[in-house]
Amino acid sequence: MQERKRLEKALADDRELEVQLSDLETLLELAREGEDVSGEIEPAMKALGERLEKLETAMLLSGENDLRSAIVTIHPGAGGTESQDWAEMLLRMYLRWAERSGYETVITDRLDGEGAGIKSVTFEVNGEGAYGRLQSEVGVHRLVRISPFDANARRHTSFASVFVYPQIEEEIKIEIRPEDLRIDTFRASGAGGQHVNRTDSAIRITHLPTGIVVQCQNERSQHKNRAAAMKQLRARLWEHEMAKRRAEEEKLESAKADINFGSQIRSYVLAPYRLVKDLRTRLAIGDVDRVLDGDLDPLIHAYLVWRKTGKTFGDGKEEAAE
């Protein structure tokens, strides 16, 4: 059924592309005959370009697990409230991107900061191709802005790291022995209602051989929380095994398993100028608000092209991009 859906979508895309090309050819023919259709040609070409970019992005999702759903975790760097607030801004950005892209999201674990922001968050992005697209986000994200938490309105730099794992379905064999697990229950914190806060429904699972820890406190039911935590653990163990196999490969391919705050991938500058710049693809976007509101497709497309071909965008000069 999944293969059938993919084929039906490919056929629908082909038909829609054919219609757009036909409409554009008609407009060009009218222009050659002397009619003034300049106000229609530009929007038609723009729409065609956007469709072609989306189709190219889909074609670039050729990795073994690129078509799978994703599990995303965000952790703030050093800096307390500043970085925790930045981590929450990133969470909002990804949730908005997922909504715009037609993906469903579920926050499975969230730990709020004392003053503002979040100390960590894990969420699912469910839908075909989510993992392949979100691989562009793995790494350290840097924010430069006038701090809203600084009474002297000084400029601050904050960091947060993003990890992405593919959701591994049941048919993929990953051995998880019961004796290798330590399962703890605890009382959920934060908002959620009296039932959540008064019962030990939250689940924490520790995989003893690897030291991997996952937890879920999103649901009222301990059973549902345990199932969600096991899904996270399965994904984390799969990634752990893949990281060992990639140990001898290029740093790019192993970055997801060995990330640190020196591996910055993108800067978001809100002051003294406004610019988003990806340090791998060299793509720079001046409309920072649009990006933070979830318009990540140009950055994702540029990353997939760069990963496939090594092609970069722009000369890397912030002044020119601005």
Sequence and secondary structure as in RCSB ss.txt:
>XXXX:A:sequence
MQERKRLEKALADDRELEVQLSDLETLLELAREGEDVSGEIEPAMKALGERLEKLETAMLLSGENDLRSAIVTIH
PGAGGTESQDWAEMLLRMYLRWAERSGYETVITDRLDGEGAGIKSVTFEVNGEGAYGRLQSEVGVHRLVRISPFD
ANARRHTSFASVFVYPQIEEEIKIEIRPEDLRIDTFRASGAGGQHVNRTDSAIRITHLPTGIVVQCQNERSQHKN
RAAAMKQLRARLWEHEMAKRRAEEEKLESAKADINFGSQIRSYVLAPYRLVKDLRTRLAIGDVDRVLDGDLDPLI
HAYLVWRKTGKTFGDGKEEAAE
>XXXX:A:secstr
 HHHHHHHHHHHHHHHHHHHHHHHHHHHHHHHTT   HHHHHHHHHHHHHHHHHHHHHHH  STTTTS EEEEEE
E SSTHHHHHHHHHHHHHHHHHHHHTT EEEEEEEEE SSSSEEEEEEEEESTTHHHHHGGG EEEEEEEE TT 
TT  EEEEEEEEEEEE   TTS     GGGEEEEEE   SSS HHHHHS  EEEEEETTTTEEEEE SSS HHHH
HHHHHHHHHHHHHHHHHHHHTTTS HHHHTTTS  TT EEEEEE SSS EEEETTT  EES HHHHHTT  HHHH
HHHHHHHHH    S S HHHH 
